[in-house]
Amino acid sequence: MAVEGDRRLQWDSGLLIFLREVISDAERRHMPIEFVGLPDGATHLLSLARARPEQTASRNGAKGTCLLDRIGSRAIGAAQSAVDVLAFVGDASVAVVRLATGRARVRRSDLLVVMQDVGAHALPIVSLIAFLVGTILAYVGAVQLRAFGAQIYVADLVSVATTREMGAMMTAVVMAGRTGAAFAAQLGTMRVSEEIDALTTLGISPMEFLVVPRIVALAVMMPLLCLYADLLGMLGGAAVGTALLHLGGLEYYQHSVHAITLDDFTAGLIKAAVFGVLVAVAGCLRGMQSGRTSAAVGRAATSAVVTAIVLIIVSDAVMTVLFDLLNL
């Protein structure tokens, strides 16, 4: 077989790929092949490619692994991830204890900036979500209670559900999507730009300098945001009660005040504080685990949101059962 070309031919990698396939086909057929008039650069690259044959084992190695190998690899990966999470939680706990005893390197200005970002700057979105959730609860309750002529108990339903459950839950979900992703993106970007490595080189603990302020800020601000969300949620329920159910504003207020107790507020605030810690830990964990590429930062932010929401749901279920056992 002879392949003729023109030395003046303009060529690119597509020509090399085509000629490599021709060579492979000729070798399978045990046919001699000769190149005539090819550009010097193409001839040189072909000779290099033929001098070093393709290693098919590296291409087919992943396909050749058996099911047990894949299961074992995933089990080892899951175990390693669990160890990394426990190590991060342990380091964060030690750093928080050092902060409480006044030995941690935490700048107060950084803490205040983070508190402002996770608190005051989150009020608009929390206001919107809490108010709409309150209206939804009131409307759903009104549809059922109207059949029994008990529309006034919409106030009880909205007040108890908001203060005990929905206020903390919806605020935590909003903060997971807003703040958890932001924490992961910030720390991931610092990982890419090697700022975290620079802190370590200077002898400054990234856990104390970067992670602890975010955990403390969210743990402090989440209960306050929860109280604010409770108020907006009850206002949303009152808007539905007065506009659609024609309930008196004073009557609705009295039923709401009599329905909720201190235990309801306590349960909601405890949940909010726990949710805040979980969201901060999830965001900081994924950010510190981020790779050193822009795509890895995006994956870290996505993983932070998913991890935070899962932890919120699981912890809420556990605390709900626990509070019931404690009559709280």
SESEMI-454525 format. One record per residue (C-alpha): x, y, z; residue in three letters; residue number from 1. Coordinates in steps of 0.5 Angstrom, whole numbers, plus 2048, in hexadecimal, padded with zeros to 3 digits. Layout:
# SESEMI-454525
SITE/u/v/w/r/k
SITE/X/Y/Z/ala/NUM;
...
//
This chain:
# SESEMI-454525
SITE/u/v/w/r/k
SITE/800/800/800/met/1;
SITE/803/807/7FE/ala/2;
SITE/800/80D/801/val/3;
SITE/802/813/7FC/glu/4;
SITE/802/81B/7FF/gly/5;
SITE/804/822/7FD/asp/6;
SITE/809/825/801/arg/7;
SITE/806/82C/800/arg/8;
SITE/800/829/803/leu/9;
SITE/7FD/82D/809/gln/10;
SITE/7FB/827/80F/trp/11;
SITE/7F9/827/816/asp/12;
SITE/7F8/821/81B/ser/13;
SITE/7F3/81F/817/gly/14;
SITE/7F7/81C/812/leu/15;
SITE/7FC/819/817/leu/16;
SITE/7F6/815/81A/ile/17;
SITE/7F3/813/813/phe/18;
SITE/7FA/810/811/leu/19;
SITE/7FB/80D/818/arg/20;
SITE/7F4/809/817/glu/21;
SITE/7F7/807/810/val/22;
SITE/7FD/804/813/ile/23;
SITE/7F9/800/818/ser/24;
SITE/7F5/7FD/813/asp/25;
SITE/7FB/7FC/80E/ala/26;
SITE/7FE/7F8/814/glu/27;
SITE/7F8/7F4/816/arg/28;
SITE/7F8/7F2/80E/arg/29;
SITE/800/7F1/80E/his/30;
SITE/801/7F5/808/met/31;
SITE/807/7F9/807/pro/32;
SITE/806/801/807/ile/33;
SITE/80A/807/804/glu/34;
SITE/809/80E/805/phe/35;
SITE/80B/813/7FF/val/36;
SITE/80B/81A/7FF/gly/37;
SITE/808/81B/806/leu/38;
SITE/80A/822/809/pro/39;
SITE/811/821/80E/asp/40;
SITE/80D/823/814/gly/41;
SITE/808/81E/813/ala/42;
SITE/80D/818/811/thr/43;
SITE/811/81A/818/his/44;
SITE/80B/819/81C/leu/45;
SITE/808/813/819/leu/46;
SITE/80F/810/81A/ser/47;
SITE/80F/812/821/leu/48;
SITE/808/80F/822/ala/49;
SITE/80A/808/81F/arg/50;
SITE/810/808/823/ala/51;
SITE/80C/808/829/arg/52;
SITE/806/803/829/pro/53;
SITE/800/805/82C/glu/54;
SITE/7FF/802/833/gln/55;
SITE/7F8/7FF/833/thr/56;
SITE/7F8/7FC/83A/ala/57;
SITE/7F8/804/83D/ser/58;
SITE/7F2/805/839/arg/59;
SITE/7EE/7FE/83A/asn/60;
SITE/7F0/7FE/841/gly/61;
SITE/7EA/801/844/ala/62;
SITE/7E6/7FD/840/lys/63;
SITE/7E9/7F6/843/gly/64;
SITE/7E8/7F8/84A/thr/65;
SITE/7E3/7F3/84D/cys/66;
SITE/7DD/7F4/851/leu/67;
SITE/7E0/7F3/858/leu/68;
SITE/7E6/7F8/856/asp/69;
SITE/7E1/7FD/855/arg/70;
SITE/7DD/7FC/85B/ile/71;
SITE/7E4/7FC/85F/gly/72;
SITE/7E6/802/85C/ser/73;
SITE/7E0/806/85E/arg/74;
SITE/7E0/803/865/ala/75;
SITE/7E7/805/866/ile/76;
SITE/7E5/80C/863/gly/77;
SITE/7DF/80D/868/ala/78;
SITE/7E3/80B/86E/ala/79;
SITE/7E8/810/86C/gln/80;
SITE/7E3/815/86B/ser/81;
SITE/7E0/813/872/ala/82;
SITE/7E7/814/875/val/83;
SITE/7E8/81B/872/asp/84;
SITE/7E1/81D/874/val/85;
SITE/7E3/81B/87B/leu/86;
SITE/7EA/81E/87B/ala/87;
SITE/7E7/825/879/phe/88;
SITE/7E2/824/87E/val/89;
SITE/7E7/823/883/gly/90;
SITE/7EB/828/881/asp/91;
SITE/7E6/82D/881/ala/92;
SITE/7E3/82B/888/ser/93;
SITE/7EA/82C/88B/val/94;
SITE/7EB/833/887/ala/95;
SITE/7E4/835/88A/val/96;
SITE/7E7/833/891/val/97;
SITE/7ED/837/890/arg/98;
SITE/7E9/83D/88E/leu/99;
SITE/7E4/83D/894/ala/100;
SITE/7EB/83C/899/thr/101;
SITE/7EE/842/895/gly/102;
SITE/7F4/83F/892/arg/103;
SITE/7F1/83F/88A/ala/104;
SITE/7F4/843/885/arg/105;
SITE/7ED/846/883/val/106;
SITE/7EC/84E/881/arg/107;
SITE/7E6/851/884/arg/108;
SITE/7E5/855/87D/ser/109;
SITE/7E5/84F/879/asp/110;
SITE/7E0/84C/87E/leu/111;
SITE/7DB/852/87D/leu/112;
SITE/7DC/852/876/val/113;
SITE/7DA/84B/875/val/114;
SITE/7D4/84C/87A/met/115;
SITE/7D2/852/876/gln/116;
SITE/7D2/84E/870/asp/117;
SITE/7CE/848/872/val/118;
SITE/7C9/84C/877/gly/119;
SITE/7C7/853/874/ala/120;
SITE/7C9/852/86D/his/121;
SITE/7C4/84C/86D/ala/122;
SITE/7BE/84F/870/leu/123;
SITE/7BB/851/869/pro/124;
SITE/7BB/84A/866/ile/125;
SITE/7B9/847/86D/val/126;
SITE/7B3/84C/86E/ser/127;
SITE/7B0/84A/867/leu/128;
SITE/7B1/842/868/ile/129;
SITE/7AE/843/86F/ala/130;
SITE/7A8/847/86D/phe/131;
SITE/7A6/843/868/leu/132;
SITE/7A7/83C/86C/val/133;
SITE/7A2/83F/871/gly/134;
SITE/79D/841/86C/thr/135;
SITE/79D/83A/869/ile/136;
SITE/79C/837/870/leu/137;
SITE/796/83B/871/ala/138;
SITE/793/83A/86A/tyr/139;
SITE/794/832/86B/val/140;
SITE/791/832/872/gly/141;
SITE/78C/837/870/ala/142;
SITE/789/832/86A/val/143;
SITE/789/82C/870/gln/144;
SITE/786/830/875/leu/145;
SITE/781/834/871/arg/146;
SITE/77D/82E/871/ala/147;
SITE/77C/82D/878/phe/148;
SITE/77B/835/879/gly/149;
SITE/781/835/87D/ala/150;
SITE/785/83A/879/gln/151;
SITE/787/83E/87F/ile/152;
SITE/78C/838/881/tyr/153;
SITE/790/83A/87B/val/154;
SITE/794/83F/880/ala/155;
SITE/795/839/884/asp/156;
SITE/798/835/87F/leu/157;
SITE/79C/83A/87B/val/158;
SITE/79F/83C/882/ser/159;
SITE/7A1/836/885/val/160;
SITE/7A4/833/87E/ala/161;
SITE/7A8/839/87D/thr/162;
SITE/7AB/83A/884/thr/163;
SITE/7AC/833/885/arg/164;
SITE/7AE/830/87E/glu/165;
SITE/7AE/834/878/met/166;
SITE/7B1/83A/87A/gly/167;
SITE/7B8/837/87C/ala/168;
SITE/7B7/832/876/met/169;
SITE/7B6/837/870/met/170;
SITE/7BB/83C/873/thr/171;
SITE/7C0/836/873/ala/172;
SITE/7BE/834/86C/val/173;
SITE/7BF/83B/869/val/174;
SITE/7C6/83C/86D/met/175;
SITE/7C8/835/86A/ala/176;
SITE/7C7/838/863/gly/177;
SITE/7CA/83F/865/arg/178;
SITE/7CF/83E/86A/thr/179;
SITE/7D1/837/86A/gly/180;
SITE/7D3/838/862/ala/181;
SITE/7D6/83E/863/ala/182;
SITE/7DB/83B/869/phe/183;
SITE/7DD/836/864/ala/184;
SITE/7DE/83A/85F/ala/185;
SITE/7E2/83F/863/gln/186;
SITE/7E7/83A/866/leu/187;
SITE/7E7/836/85F/gly/188;
SITE/7EA/83C/85C/thr/189;
SITE/7EF/83D/861/met/190;
SITE/7F1/836/860/arg/191;
SITE/7F2/837/859/val/192;
SITE/7F6/83E/85A/ser/193;
SITE/7FA/83A/85F/glu/194;
SITE/7F8/83F/865/glu/195;
SITE/7F7/83A/86A/ile/196;
SITE/7FE/837/868/asp/197;
SITE/800/83E/86A/ala/198;
SITE/7FD/83E/870/leu/199;
SITE/800/837/872/thr/200;
SITE/807/839/870/thr/201;
SITE/806/83F/875/leu/202;
SITE/804/83B/87A/gly/203;
SITE/7FD/83D/87B/ile/204;
SITE/7F8/838/87B/ser/205;
SITE/7F3/838/876/pro/206;
SITE/7ED/835/87A/met/207;
SITE/7EE/83A/87F/glu/208;
SITE/7EF/840/87A/phe/209;
SITE/7EA/83E/875/leu/210;
SITE/7E5/839/878/val/211;
SITE/7E3/83B/87F/val/212;
SITE/7E1/842/87D/pro/213;
SITE/7DC/83F/878/arg/214;
SITE/7D9/83A/87D/ile/215;
SITE/7D9/83E/883/val/216;
SITE/7D5/844/87E/ala/217;
SITE/7D0/83F/87C/leu/218;
SITE/7CF/83C/882/ala/219;
SITE/7CD/843/885/val/220;
SITE/7C9/846/880/met/221;
SITE/7C5/840/87E/met/222;
SITE/7C1/840/884/pro/223;
SITE/7C0/848/883/leu/224;
SITE/7BE/846/87C/leu/225;
SITE/7B9/841/87E/cys/226;
SITE/7B5/846/883/leu/227;
SITE/7B5/84B/87D/tyr/228;
SITE/7B2/845/879/ala/229;
SITE/7AD/843/87E/asp/230;
SITE/7AA/84A/87E/leu/231;
SITE/7AA/84B/877/leu/232;
SITE/7A7/844/876/gly/233;
SITE/7A1/846/87B/met/234;
SITE/7A0/84C/877/leu/235;
SITE/79F/848/871/gly/236;
SITE/79A/844/874/gly/237;
SITE/797/84A/877/ala/238;
SITE/796/84D/870/ala/239;
SITE/793/847/86E/val/240;
SITE/78E/846/874/gly/241;
SITE/78C/84E/873/thr/242;
SITE/78B/84E/86C/ala/243;
SITE/789/847/86A/leu/244;
SITE/785/845/870/leu/245;
SITE/783/84C/872/his/246;
SITE/786/84B/879/leu/247;
SITE/787/851/87E/gly/248;
SITE/78E/853/87F/gly/249;
SITE/78D/853/887/leu/250;
SITE/78A/84C/887/glu/251;
SITE/78F/849/883/tyr/252;
SITE/794/84C/887/tyr/253;
SITE/791/84A/88D/gln/254;
SITE/791/843/88B/his/255;
SITE/798/843/888/ser/256;
SITE/79B/845/88F/val/257;
SITE/797/840/893/his/258;
SITE/799/83A/88E/ala/259;
SITE/7A0/83B/88F/ile/260;
SITE/7A4/839/895/thr/261;
SITE/7AB/83B/897/leu/262;
SITE/7AD/833/896/asp/263;
SITE/7AB/835/88E/asp/264;
SITE/7B0/83B/88E/phe/265;
SITE/7B5/837/892/thr/266;
SITE/7B5/831/88D/ala/267;
SITE/7B5/835/887/gly/268;
SITE/7BB/839/889/leu/269;
SITE/7BF/833/88B/ile/270;
SITE/7BE/830/884/lys/271;
SITE/7C0/836/881/ala/272;
SITE/7C6/836/885/ala/273;
SITE/7C8/82F/883/val/274;
SITE/7C6/830/87C/phe/275;
SITE/7CB/836/87C/gly/276;
SITE/7D0/832/87E/val/277;
SITE/7CF/82D/879/leu/278;
SITE/7CE/832/873/val/279;
SITE/7D5/835/875/ala/280;
SITE/7D9/82E/876/val/281;
SITE/7D6/82C/86F/ala/282;
SITE/7D8/832/86C/gly/283;
SITE/7DF/832/86F/cys/284;
SITE/7E0/82B/86E/leu/285;
SITE/7DF/82B/867/arg/286;
SITE/7E3/831/866/gly/287;
SITE/7E9/82E/869/met/288;
SITE/7E8/828/865/gln/289;
SITE/7E8/82B/85F/ser/290;
SITE/7ED/82A/859/gly/291;
SITE/7F1/82F/856/arg/292;
SITE/7ED/831/850/thr/293;
SITE/7E7/835/84E/ser/294;
SITE/7E3/82F/84D/ala/295;
SITE/7E5/82C/853/ala/296;
SITE/7E2/832/857/val/297;
SITE/7DB/832/853/gly/298;
SITE/7DB/82A/856/arg/299;
SITE/7DD/82C/85D/ala/300;
SITE/7D7/832/85D/ala/301;
SITE/7D2/82D/85A/thr/302;
SITE/7D4/827/85F/ser/303;
SITE/7D4/82C/865/ala/304;
SITE/7CD/82E/863/val/305;
SITE/7CB/826/863/val/306;
SITE/7CE/824/869/thr/307;
SITE/7CB/82A/86D/ala/308;
SITE/7C4/829/86B/ile/309;
SITE/7C5/821/86C/val/310;
SITE/7C8/823/873/leu/311;
SITE/7C2/828/875/ile/312;
SITE/7BD/823/873/ile/313;
SITE/7C0/81D/877/val/314;
SITE/7C2/821/87D/ser/315;
SITE/7BB/824/87D/asp/316;
SITE/7B7/81D/87D/ala/317;
SITE/7BC/81B/883/val/318;
SITE/7BB/821/887/met/319;
SITE/7B3/821/886/thr/320;
SITE/7B3/81A/889/val/321;
SITE/7B8/81C/88E/leu/322;
SITE/7B3/822/890/phe/323;
SITE/7AD/81E/890/asp/324;
SITE/7B0/819/895/leu/325;
SITE/7B3/81F/899/leu/326;
SITE/7AC/822/899/asn/327;
SITE/7AF/828/896/leu/328;
//
